[in-house]
Amino acid sequence: MVENDRLGAWIAHVVLIIGIVILAFPVYLAFVGSTHDAATISNGQMPLTPGPNLVAAYEKALFTGTSGTTREPVWTMMRNSLIMALAIAVGKIAISLLSAFAVVYFRFPFRQTAFWIIFVTLMLPVEVRIYPTYKIVSDLGMLNTYAGLTIPLIASATATLLFRQFFMTVPDELVEASKIDGAGPMRFFVDTLLPLSVTSIAAMFVIQFIYGWNQYLWPLLITTSDNMQTIVIGLRKMIVTQDALTEWDVAMATAILAMLPPVAIVLLMQRFFVKGLVETEK
């Protein structure tokens, strides 16, 4: 029995290692490509070992940019992406917490109808409502602004559903105790519900940050100036139609840099993220 357990553990580890290699190898190739000159990559002669242009490629990407269809340095695009991702994540969480709190703890006409209307919007992604949303943003003069990048994407039925389900597991005794102590609704929300929701908030923050960071279609439509474009848009513009003209070393360095903030968020909040998704005892 012990031998079977050891064999199963070995098989599981082998499969895990193979999966890691398959997923990590393209990232390694991108890193290696960022250390070689563009001619070596374009000619198909890139080795599997890092080259001598590591510092030069990343310095050019961060502070100079490419000669392609975008000339903005990567740090500007990463700043835009970071502001967009943080605003979307924080905004979605704030609005969803308040809407879930209202649906669960307040009694008003058509309360369940309001929740189901919010829930139905899960079937209406940005792509479906892209034209009316763009028209409204354009009429309000929010093109090429951070408000235009973030506000239309802030509402989240997914986060509202998650927090609603969590709030429904909070014992009624806590509500009664807060009433006895003379706490009002917002005092109960701030002092009781928010501390209990930390793990759920952390899990939702990670998901929504990555969602905001990886946005492509909406920033593509809403930004027309290079200094407002996000890292995803900039990376796409670096790869021009003529393959020989693409500065592959800078493009691959940009791809590696674009991965760092989401990876850092996941690593820093991994413990809370996992607890928020799998913890059942509140």
Backbone bond lengths (Angstrom), bond angles and torsions (degrees), N, CA, C in turn:
res aa  C-N    CA-C-N  psi(-1)  N-CA   C-N-CA  omega(-1)  CA-C   N-CA-C  phi
1 M - - - 1.464 - - 1.525 110.78 -
2 V 1.325 116.77 -41.91 1.460 120.91 178.60 1.522 110.40 -64.89
3 E 1.360 115.65 -39.97 1.458 119.60 179.49 1.520 110.82 -63.79
4 N 1.341 116.94 -39.25 1.461 120.39 178.20 1.524 111.02 -64.11
5 D 1.351 115.90 -39.64 1.459 119.61 177.74 1.523 111.13 -63.98
6 R 1.328 116.33 -40.67 1.466 119.78 178.72 1.519 110.76 -66.43
7 L 1.336 116.85 -40.44 1.467 120.24 178.64 1.528 110.64 -62.89
8 G 1.331 116.16 -43.03 1.459 119.35 178.05 1.518 112.13 -62.96
9 A 1.346 115.86 -39.12 1.468 119.14 178.76 1.522 111.16 -65.64
10 W 1.351 116.01 -40.40 1.461 119.81 178.74 1.527 110.87 -64.16
11 I 1.323 116.64 -42.82 1.470 120.48 179.47 1.527 110.33 -62.87
12 A 1.338 115.62 -43.82 1.469 119.37 179.44 1.527 111.30 -61.50
13 H 1.347 116.45 -41.43 1.459 119.57 179.99 1.527 111.42 -67.91
14 V 1.324 116.94 -38.78 1.470 120.11 179.04 1.528 110.28 -63.54
15 V 1.316 116.00 -45.43 1.472 119.69 178.64 1.525 110.48 -62.23
16 L 1.337 116.90 -41.45 1.459 121.01 178.93 1.518 111.32 -62.77
17 I 1.328 116.98 -43.61 1.469 120.75 -179.84 1.526 110.51 -64.39
18 I 1.328 116.66 -41.71 1.472 120.24 178.53 1.528 110.15 -61.69
19 G 1.334 116.28 -43.09 1.462 119.81 178.03 1.515 112.25 -61.74
20 I 1.341 116.74 -42.40 1.463 120.62 179.03 1.525 111.11 -62.29
21 V 1.343 116.44 -42.98 1.472 120.61 179.36 1.524 110.70 -61.77
22 I 1.336 116.26 -44.75 1.470 120.01 -179.15 1.524 110.89 -61.89
23 L 1.329 117.02 -40.85 1.460 120.63 -178.43 1.528 112.43 -76.27
24 A 1.337 116.29 -35.60 1.463 119.97 -173.77 1.525 113.18 -85.01
25 F 1.325 117.74 -22.41 1.468 119.65 -175.12 1.525 112.58 -61.54
26 P 1.349 120.72 -45.04 1.475 118.71 176.38 1.525 113.25 -60.50
27 V 1.326 116.54 -35.97 1.470 119.31 177.83 1.522 110.02 -65.59
28 Y 1.342 116.20 -40.45 1.466 120.05 177.77 1.529 110.82 -63.29
29 L 1.342 116.61 -40.83 1.462 119.88 178.26 1.530 110.99 -63.02
30 A 1.328 116.81 -39.04 1.456 119.94 177.73 1.530 110.51 -63.65
31 F 1.327 116.40 -41.27 1.468 119.74 177.93 1.521 110.75 -64.18
32 V 1.335 116.87 -45.43 1.465 120.13 178.84 1.530 109.88 -61.61
33 G 1.340 117.15 -43.29 1.460 119.80 179.20 1.514 112.88 -61.17
34 S 1.334 117.01 -32.50 1.464 119.51 179.79 1.518 112.84 -70.64
35 T 1.318 117.64 -11.46 1.463 121.07 -178.94 1.528 113.03 -101.65
36 H 1.346 117.06 -0.81 1.468 121.60 177.36 1.523 109.76 -113.18
37 D 1.330 116.71 160.94 1.459 119.80 178.91 1.524 110.30 -74.39
38 A 1.337 115.56 160.99 1.464 121.20 -174.95 1.517 112.14 -62.53
39 A 1.342 118.04 -34.31 1.465 120.43 -178.47 1.522 110.93 -64.48
40 T 1.313 117.43 -40.76 1.467 120.78 179.31 1.520 111.17 -62.15
41 I 1.318 116.80 -39.68 1.466 120.56 -179.67 1.528 110.43 -71.51
42 S 1.336 117.28 -44.42 1.465 121.20 -177.93 1.522 111.43 -64.22
43 N 1.310 118.10 -33.35 1.468 121.65 -179.05 1.521 113.15 -80.50
44 G 1.320 116.74 -2.67 1.459 119.43 -179.67 1.514 114.21 72.30
45 Q 1.326 116.79 24.13 1.462 121.19 -177.73 1.531 112.24 -109.14
46 M 1.312 116.94 18.88 1.454 119.57 -177.05 1.523 111.03 -71.65
47 P 1.321 118.03 125.58 1.466 120.22 177.00 1.518 111.16 -78.10
48 L 1.315 116.32 178.22 1.466 121.12 179.37 1.519 112.49 -95.11
49 T 1.312 115.86 10.26 1.464 120.20 178.25 1.522 109.27 -115.13
50 P 1.332 118.20 148.66 1.467 120.89 -179.59 1.521 112.14 -59.87
51 G 1.334 115.34 149.63 1.453 121.88 -179.34 1.519 112.50 -102.28
52 P 1.351 116.45 -167.14 1.469 120.34 -173.86 1.532 114.55 -90.85
53 N 1.333 118.88 -2.89 1.468 120.63 -171.87 1.525 113.73 -100.48
54 L 1.321 117.88 25.73 1.467 120.94 -175.79 1.527 111.64 -59.03
55 V 1.313 117.06 -55.23 1.461 121.09 -176.45 1.521 111.00 -66.42
56 A 1.329 116.92 -42.74 1.464 120.86 -176.55 1.532 111.24 -63.74
57 A 1.324 117.31 -43.16 1.465 120.81 -177.38 1.527 111.14 -66.08
58 Y 1.319 117.22 -45.26 1.465 119.59 -178.26 1.522 111.74 -72.44
59 E 1.313 116.96 -33.01 1.467 119.42 176.56 1.524 110.34 -66.98
60 K 1.333 117.04 -41.37 1.465 120.38 178.45 1.520 110.88 -66.22
61 A 1.335 116.26 -42.42 1.464 119.68 179.96 1.525 111.18 -62.70
62 L 1.320 117.21 -45.25 1.461 121.24 -174.55 1.519 113.00 -71.58
63 F 1.327 117.69 -39.57 1.460 119.59 -168.07 1.531 115.05 -118.41
64 T 1.318 118.79 -10.65 1.468 120.65 -177.05 1.516 112.64 -118.42
65 G 1.320 117.71 -49.45 1.459 121.68 -175.53 1.512 111.17 95.40
66 T 1.325 116.16 -173.98 1.456 121.06 -177.70 1.520 109.98 -108.59
67 S 1.318 115.21 174.70 1.465 121.19 176.30 1.519 111.36 -97.40
68 G 1.330 118.06 15.20 1.458 122.32 -179.47 1.516 111.72 -81.52
69 T 1.338 116.43 -146.40 1.461 120.40 -177.95 1.520 112.14 -77.51
70 T 1.320 118.85 -8.46 1.454 122.06 173.02 1.516 109.48 -127.22
71 R 1.301 116.36 136.74 1.461 120.43 -177.57 1.522 112.09 -118.95
72 E 1.314 117.14 8.70 1.449 120.83 179.83 1.527 110.52 -77.39
73 P 1.330 118.19 140.42 1.470 120.00 174.95 1.524 110.91 -67.93
74 V 1.316 115.40 155.75 1.457 120.85 -174.11 1.525 111.87 -65.08
75 W 1.319 117.92 -33.76 1.464 118.80 -177.32 1.531 111.01 -62.36
76 T 1.344 118.20 -32.52 1.461 121.00 177.10 1.521 110.54 -67.60
77 M 1.324 116.47 -44.19 1.464 120.55 179.67 1.527 111.23 -66.89
78 M 1.324 116.67 -37.83 1.459 119.56 177.90 1.524 111.28 -68.32
79 R 1.306 117.15 -34.78 1.471 119.86 175.12 1.523 110.71 -62.13
80 N 1.329 116.31 -45.34 1.465 119.90 178.55 1.526 111.31 -62.03
81 S 1.331 116.44 -43.97 1.466 119.96 179.46 1.523 111.38 -64.60
82 L 1.332 116.43 -39.32 1.460 120.11 -179.74 1.527 111.13 -65.47
83 I 1.330 117.02 -44.81 1.471 120.23 177.98 1.523 109.79 -61.73
84 M 1.321 116.79 -43.63 1.465 120.68 -179.16 1.523 111.19 -64.15
85 A 1.330 117.01 -46.84 1.468 120.40 -177.66 1.524 111.41 -65.43
86 L 1.338 117.35 -43.42 1.463 120.37 179.58 1.523 111.59 -65.44
87 A 1.334 116.74 -42.74 1.468 119.91 -179.40 1.523 110.82 -64.66
88 I 1.325 117.02 -41.79 1.465 120.14 179.36 1.522 110.42 -65.83
89 A 1.338 117.42 -45.85 1.464 120.37 -178.03 1.527 111.42 -63.71
90 V 1.328 116.74 -49.58 1.464 119.97 -178.69 1.529 110.82 -66.83
91 G 1.321 117.05 -42.00 1.459 120.22 179.65 1.513 112.94 -63.85
92 K 1.324 117.24 -44.43 1.465 120.87 178.83 1.529 110.77 -61.45
93 I 1.329 116.68 -43.76 1.461 120.13 -178.62 1.524 110.67 -65.72
94 A 1.333 117.77 -44.46 1.467 120.73 -178.28 1.529 111.56 -63.05
95 I 1.317 116.52 -48.48 1.461 120.03 -179.40 1.521 111.28 -66.21
96 S 1.327 117.05 -40.09 1.461 120.57 -177.76 1.530 111.35 -68.88
97 L 1.323 117.16 -38.43 1.461 119.62 176.70 1.530 111.16 -60.41
98 L 1.317 116.03 -46.73 1.463 119.85 -178.26 1.526 111.76 -67.54
99 S 1.333 117.32 -40.87 1.464 119.52 -179.76 1.521 110.88 -68.22
100 A 1.337 117.88 -40.62 1.463 120.35 177.33 1.527 110.70 -65.70
101 F 1.319 117.19 -39.58 1.467 121.60 177.29 1.524 110.95 -60.44
102 A 1.332 116.97 -43.04 1.467 120.78 -179.89 1.525 111.22 -66.64
103 V 1.341 117.20 -41.44 1.464 121.02 -177.19 1.528 111.42 -67.64
104 V 1.332 117.30 -36.37 1.469 120.81 -174.55 1.523 111.72 -84.86
105 Y 1.324 118.22 -42.40 1.465 120.25 -167.60 1.529 114.93 -105.87
106 F 1.306 118.73 -6.40 1.462 120.33 179.06 1.523 109.68 -113.08
107 R 1.298 115.97 143.08 1.452 122.05 177.87 1.527 108.95 -107.57
108 F 1.300 117.20 111.06 1.456 122.15 179.65 1.527 108.50 -144.77
109 P 1.317 118.07 159.64 1.466 121.02 -177.71 1.539 111.59 -59.27
110 F 1.327 115.01 139.25 1.465 122.49 177.12 1.527 112.21 61.81
111 R 1.327 115.34 33.27 1.469 119.44 -179.88 1.527 110.70 -62.23
112 Q 1.329 117.29 -49.86 1.458 120.40 179.37 1.525 111.85 -66.94
113 T 1.327 116.21 -33.61 1.465 119.30 177.12 1.526 110.65 -62.45
114 A 1.327 115.79 -41.53 1.465 120.00 178.23 1.518 111.01 -61.50
115 F 1.352 115.46 -41.90 1.461 117.92 179.70 1.520 110.83 -64.72
116 W 1.323 118.29 -43.11 1.466 120.55 -178.42 1.523 111.82 -68.10
117 I 1.320 116.67 -31.22 1.469 118.63 174.34 1.524 110.00 -64.46
118 I 1.337 115.99 -42.24 1.466 119.86 176.00 1.526 110.24 -62.09
119 F 1.331 116.16 -43.18 1.461 120.69 -177.46 1.528 111.82 -64.85
120 V 1.328 117.17 -37.92 1.467 121.21 -178.54 1.530 111.50 -64.17
121 T 1.329 117.10 -26.34 1.466 119.27 179.50 1.525 112.81 -64.41
122 L 1.346 117.33 -11.63 1.462 119.54 173.33 1.521 111.21 -60.27
123 M 1.320 116.43 -26.29 1.466 120.81 -180.00 1.521 112.22 -87.94
124 L 1.322 117.26 4.91 1.460 121.41 179.55 1.525 110.07 -121.90
125 P 1.316 118.68 77.48 1.469 120.55 179.04 1.521 111.21 -69.37
126 V 1.322 115.42 174.55 1.464 121.00 -177.00 1.522 110.93 -57.27
127 E 1.335 117.21 -37.62 1.461 120.43 -176.39 1.531 112.08 -61.99
128 V 1.337 117.54 -31.37 1.457 121.09 -177.97 1.530 110.89 -73.67
129 R 1.330 116.09 -39.76 1.464 120.36 -176.71 1.524 111.96 -105.29
130 I 1.323 116.20 28.12 1.455 119.96 -171.57 1.533 112.13 -67.71
131 Y 1.337 117.62 -40.00 1.471 119.07 -176.29 1.530 112.12 -69.44
132 P 1.348 119.53 -53.59 1.480 117.32 179.55 1.524 112.88 -60.97
133 T 1.344 116.40 -35.46 1.474 118.74 178.72 1.523 110.54 -64.53
134 Y 1.325 116.23 -44.55 1.468 120.37 178.92 1.523 110.95 -62.65
135 K 1.352 116.18 -40.38 1.472 120.37 -178.91 1.528 110.20 -62.64
136 I 1.323 116.51 -43.11 1.472 119.68 -179.50 1.527 110.57 -65.56
137 V 1.324 116.67 -46.05 1.468 120.85 -179.95 1.525 110.53 -61.47
138 S 1.331 116.45 -40.25 1.462 120.40 179.67 1.525 111.04 -66.65
139 D 1.327 117.49 -43.05 1.465 120.88 -179.79 1.528 111.86 -65.40
140 L 1.340 116.07 -28.89 1.466 119.97 179.23 1.528 112.52 -84.91
141 G 1.333 116.61 0.29 1.461 120.55 178.85 1.514 114.10 70.03
142 M 1.333 117.08 32.98 1.465 120.26 -177.23 1.524 112.80 -105.31
143 L 1.337 118.19 15.75 1.455 119.80 173.65 1.527 109.28 -67.84
144 N 1.329 115.55 143.51 1.473 121.31 180.00 1.521 112.46 58.66
145 T 1.328 115.84 37.85 1.462 121.02 175.48 1.525 108.51 -132.65
146 Y 1.327 115.50 157.60 1.463 119.30 176.72 1.520 110.96 -67.42
147 A 1.338 116.81 -32.18 1.467 119.65 177.10 1.523 110.53 -62.44
148 G 1.320 116.91 -42.69 1.453 120.30 178.46 1.513 112.84 -66.40
149 L 1.323 117.05 -31.88 1.457 121.00 178.74 1.525 112.69 -71.77
150 T 1.322 117.15 -32.11 1.461 119.95 -168.55 1.523 115.13 -108.73
151 I 1.320 118.26 -44.03 1.471 120.52 -171.64 1.530 113.12 -57.08
152 P 1.351 120.29 -44.51 1.473 118.73 -179.43 1.523 114.24 -65.01
153 L 1.333 118.37 -15.34 1.464 121.37 -177.44 1.519 113.02 -105.75
154 I 1.328 117.95 4.64 1.462 120.30 -171.65 1.528 112.70 -76.60
155 A 1.318 118.35 -42.14 1.463 119.98 -177.16 1.527 110.27 -61.98
156 S 1.340 116.93 139.43 1.457 121.04 -175.90 1.518 111.00 -143.99
157 A 1.331 116.59 112.16 1.461 120.62 175.03 1.525 110.95 -71.55
158 T 1.333 117.20 -32.20 1.466 120.76 -179.80 1.523 111.25 -61.81
159 A 1.339 116.55 -48.69 1.460 120.18 -179.84 1.526 110.91 -66.22
160 T 1.321 117.57 -37.96 1.471 120.64 177.67 1.521 110.84 -61.16
161 L 1.313 117.04 -42.78 1.464 121.30 178.19 1.526 111.08 -64.21
162 L 1.325 117.10 -42.98 1.467 120.47 -179.90 1.524 111.06 -61.73
163 F 1.320 117.62 -49.04 1.464 120.55 -178.10 1.526 111.13 -69.54
164 R 1.320 118.12 -34.08 1.465 120.17 176.84 1.520 110.29 -62.03
165 Q 1.328 116.22 -45.17 1.466 119.02 -179.39 1.523 111.19 -64.66
166 F 1.326 116.91 -35.33 1.456 119.44 178.20 1.529 111.26 -70.36
167 F 1.337 117.45 -44.97 1.463 120.62 -179.44 1.527 111.75 -60.68
168 M 1.335 116.83 -31.03 1.457 119.80 -179.85 1.524 112.16 -71.21
169 T 1.353 117.76 -15.69 1.460 120.84 177.19 1.524 112.84 -90.26
170 V 1.335 117.20 -8.74 1.470 120.73 179.41 1.526 108.63 -70.67
171 P 1.331 118.86 127.78 1.479 121.05 -177.27 1.529 112.16 -59.54
172 D 1.317 115.51 143.15 1.471 120.45 178.13 1.530 111.70 -65.05
173 E 1.334 115.65 -22.91 1.465 118.92 179.85 1.533 111.69 -61.38
174 L 1.342 116.70 -32.21 1.458 119.19 178.08 1.527 111.01 -66.90
175 V 1.313 116.64 -36.96 1.457 120.52 177.57 1.525 110.06 -65.23
176 E 1.340 115.76 -45.49 1.459 119.76 -179.73 1.522 111.15 -64.09
177 A 1.341 116.40 -40.42 1.464 119.89 179.17 1.528 111.06 -62.94
178 S 1.327 116.74 -39.30 1.464 120.18 178.32 1.519 111.00 -65.19
179 K 1.328 116.27 -39.24 1.469 119.46 177.91 1.522 110.97 -64.23
180 I 1.330 116.60 -41.38 1.468 120.43 179.34 1.533 110.68 -62.99
181 D 1.323 115.97 -37.99 1.466 120.23 178.64 1.522 112.60 -74.45
182 G 1.313 117.16 -4.69 1.466 120.34 178.39 1.511 114.32 83.88
183 A 1.346 116.50 15.65 1.463 119.96 -179.82 1.525 110.37 -79.71
184 G 1.329 116.61 135.74 1.445 121.58 176.02 1.518 111.08 -80.59
185 P 1.317 117.06 179.88 1.473 120.54 -178.09 1.526 113.16 -58.12
186 M 1.330 117.73 -46.36 1.460 119.62 -177.53 1.518 111.77 -70.86
187 R 1.344 116.91 -32.39 1.471 119.88 176.16 1.529 109.53 -65.73
188 F 1.329 116.99 -41.53 1.457 121.17 176.08 1.533 110.50 -63.22
189 F 1.304 116.25 -39.52 1.468 120.88 179.97 1.528 110.91 -64.45
190 V 1.326 116.27 -46.52 1.471 120.30 -175.04 1.528 111.69 -75.84
191 D 1.322 117.45 -43.54 1.463 120.56 -173.11 1.520 114.20 -85.95
192 T 1.320 117.85 -23.01 1.464 120.10 -175.60 1.522 112.72 -114.76
193 L 1.323 116.39 -55.55 1.467 119.11 -173.59 1.526 112.96 -70.26
194 L 1.324 117.19 -43.78 1.461 118.93 -177.92 1.527 112.97 -61.87
195 P 1.347 120.14 -46.89 1.474 118.70 176.96 1.526 112.71 -60.47
196 L 1.332 117.96 -35.57 1.457 120.18 178.52 1.524 112.40 -71.92
197 S 1.331 117.02 -19.66 1.463 121.24 -174.29 1.519 113.34 -97.56
198 V 1.324 117.77 9.66 1.464 120.26 -173.17 1.529 111.91 -57.72
199 T 1.335 117.10 -47.10 1.465 118.83 -177.51 1.527 111.60 -66.74
200 S 1.317 116.96 -39.45 1.468 119.83 177.38 1.524 111.17 -65.51
201 I 1.327 116.46 -39.50 1.463 120.32 178.05 1.520 110.21 -63.73
202 A 1.343 116.75 -42.24 1.457 120.43 179.85 1.525 111.37 -63.10
203 A 1.329 116.72 -44.42 1.467 120.30 178.71 1.521 110.99 -61.17
204 M 1.326 116.33 -44.42 1.459 119.76 180.00 1.519 111.53 -68.36
205 F 1.339 117.69 -33.75 1.467 120.55 178.59 1.524 110.35 -62.88
206 V 1.323 117.32 -44.70 1.468 120.38 179.30 1.520 110.52 -60.44
207 I 1.329 116.79 -47.44 1.468 120.95 -177.96 1.526 110.99 -62.59
208 Q 1.319 116.78 -45.86 1.456 119.97 -175.46 1.526 111.88 -75.41
209 F 1.334 118.26 -30.21 1.465 120.23 175.80 1.520 110.21 -63.45
210 I 1.332 116.26 -46.42 1.468 119.71 179.01 1.525 110.27 -65.13
211 Y 1.338 116.46 -38.24 1.464 120.63 176.70 1.529 110.91 -58.92
212 G 1.324 116.97 -46.84 1.457 120.59 179.83 1.516 112.54 -68.67
213 W 1.313 116.95 -38.71 1.467 120.96 -178.69 1.528 111.22 -65.19
214 N 1.325 118.11 -36.22 1.467 122.14 -175.34 1.523 113.67 -90.43
215 Q 1.329 118.48 5.93 1.455 119.78 -179.84 1.529 111.04 -61.03
216 Y 1.329 115.48 134.67 1.467 120.11 -179.54 1.531 112.80 -122.68
217 L 1.346 116.14 -53.87 1.469 119.53 -172.85 1.516 112.32 -63.90
218 W 1.350 117.50 -47.97 1.461 119.17 -176.23 1.530 112.48 -65.69
219 P 1.338 120.72 -47.99 1.471 119.11 176.12 1.525 112.58 -61.57
220 L 1.336 117.26 -31.57 1.466 119.98 178.61 1.523 111.14 -62.66
221 L 1.340 116.72 -37.55 1.459 120.81 -179.10 1.524 112.57 -81.48
222 I 1.311 116.94 -37.42 1.457 120.68 -168.09 1.528 113.25 -87.30
223 T 1.341 117.45 -17.15 1.466 120.59 -179.23 1.521 109.71 -113.08
224 T 1.315 115.23 130.05 1.466 120.71 177.02 1.528 112.55 -117.82
225 S 1.325 117.13 -11.50 1.467 120.77 178.36 1.522 109.64 -104.89
226 D 1.314 115.73 144.56 1.459 120.59 -176.33 1.520 112.91 -62.49
227 N 1.325 117.97 -33.21 1.462 119.22 -175.00 1.527 113.04 -74.88
228 M 1.360 117.57 -3.79 1.457 120.40 177.05 1.532 112.22 -112.17
229 Q 1.303 118.37 -0.27 1.456 119.77 -176.67 1.527 111.01 -76.66
230 T 1.324 115.36 151.41 1.458 121.61 -178.86 1.516 110.47 -89.37
231 I 1.318 115.56 172.84 1.461 120.45 -175.53 1.523 111.52 -65.91
232 V 1.335 117.77 -34.36 1.466 120.47 179.56 1.522 110.46 -66.11
233 I 1.328 116.88 -43.34 1.460 121.10 178.24 1.524 110.30 -66.28
234 G 1.318 117.07 -44.36 1.461 120.72 179.71 1.512 112.76 -61.50
235 L 1.320 116.47 -40.13 1.464 119.98 179.30 1.522 110.48 -63.82
236 R 1.320 116.86 -41.03 1.467 120.06 178.18 1.525 110.95 -63.89
237 K 1.323 117.98 -39.98 1.456 120.80 -178.39 1.525 112.84 -72.04
238 M 1.323 116.79 -20.94 1.466 119.34 177.55 1.520 112.32 -68.38
239 I 1.337 116.18 -26.73 1.466 120.55 -178.40 1.524 107.67 -92.61
240 V 1.331 116.60 98.35 1.459 121.93 -176.09 1.520 110.50 -84.42
241 T 1.333 115.85 170.29 1.467 120.80 -176.28 1.521 111.53 -63.95
242 Q 1.322 117.01 -43.62 1.464 119.98 178.08 1.520 108.94 -78.53
243 D 1.324 115.57 110.67 1.458 120.70 -174.19 1.523 112.10 -58.10
244 A 1.333 116.38 -36.78 1.462 119.65 -176.58 1.522 112.38 -68.02
245 L 1.351 117.11 -21.29 1.461 120.40 -177.70 1.528 112.18 -90.43
246 T 1.306 117.70 -8.16 1.462 120.85 -179.50 1.525 110.41 -75.69
247 E 1.297 116.51 128.69 1.463 120.78 176.15 1.520 107.92 -83.22
248 W 1.316 115.26 84.04 1.460 120.90 -171.83 1.516 112.92 -63.22
249 D 1.316 117.51 -33.31 1.463 119.33 179.73 1.528 110.88 -63.37
250 V 1.348 116.45 -43.36 1.463 120.31 178.97 1.522 110.59 -70.30
251 A 1.326 116.56 -39.22 1.463 120.07 179.38 1.524 111.30 -62.95
252 M 1.323 117.35 -42.34 1.465 120.21 179.73 1.523 111.27 -71.35
253 A 1.318 116.99 -34.92 1.470 119.52 174.55 1.525 109.92 -63.60
254 T 1.325 117.01 -39.19 1.465 120.97 177.49 1.521 110.90 -64.37
255 A 1.337 116.58 -40.39 1.468 120.06 178.54 1.527 111.23 -61.54
256 I 1.324 116.43 -41.28 1.472 119.68 178.33 1.517 110.49 -66.06
257 L 1.329 117.69 -43.35 1.465 121.12 179.35 1.526 111.16 -64.47
258 A 1.340 117.00 -35.57 1.463 120.48 -179.46 1.520 112.02 -66.99
259 M 1.329 117.42 -23.31 1.458 120.75 179.40 1.521 113.13 -79.99
260 L 1.319 117.33 -22.48 1.462 120.07 -169.54 1.527 114.46 -64.10
261 P 1.343 120.77 -49.28 1.475 118.89 -179.60 1.525 114.45 -60.25
262 P 1.352 120.83 -47.37 1.473 118.67 177.20 1.519 112.97 -61.11
263 V 1.332 116.60 -40.77 1.464 119.63 178.83 1.525 110.48 -63.36
264 A 1.329 116.78 -41.70 1.466 120.37 179.69 1.531 110.68 -63.39
265 I 1.334 117.69 -41.26 1.459 121.38 179.05 1.527 110.40 -62.55
266 V 1.318 117.01 -44.43 1.471 120.50 -179.62 1.525 110.88 -64.48
267 L 1.334 117.45 -43.54 1.460 120.41 -179.15 1.523 111.68 -66.17
268 L 1.324 116.79 -42.52 1.458 120.25 -177.36 1.530 112.15 -69.38
269 M 1.325 116.72 -32.56 1.461 120.29 -174.93 1.519 112.25 -112.35
270 Q 1.335 116.54 19.88 1.462 120.00 -175.53 1.525 112.45 -60.88
271 R 1.330 116.97 -43.57 1.464 120.49 -177.19 1.524 110.56 -62.93
272 F 1.331 116.70 -46.37 1.468 120.04 178.78 1.520 111.22 -67.89
273 F 1.338 116.01 -35.85 1.463 120.56 -178.47 1.526 110.65 -63.03
274 V 1.324 116.70 -46.63 1.460 120.37 -179.57 1.519 110.84 -66.89
275 K 1.332 117.61 -43.30 1.463 120.43 179.11 1.519 111.74 -62.71
276 G 1.329 115.81 -39.01 1.452 119.47 -179.55 1.511 113.81 -66.39
277 L 1.344 117.07 -26.02 1.458 120.67 -178.30 1.521 112.95 -91.38
278 V 1.348 117.63 -32.44 1.467 119.61 -171.16 1.519 113.40 -114.08
279 E 1.330 117.87 -15.24 1.465 117.92 -176.53 1.524 110.62 -69.91
280 T 1.288 116.73 129.96 1.467 120.89 -178.77 1.524 112.39 -107.96
281 E 1.321 118.82 -26.79 1.449 121.87 179.15 1.513 109.79 -88.20
282 K 1.297 116.48 118.22 1.475 121.36 -179.07 1.513 109.41 -107.46
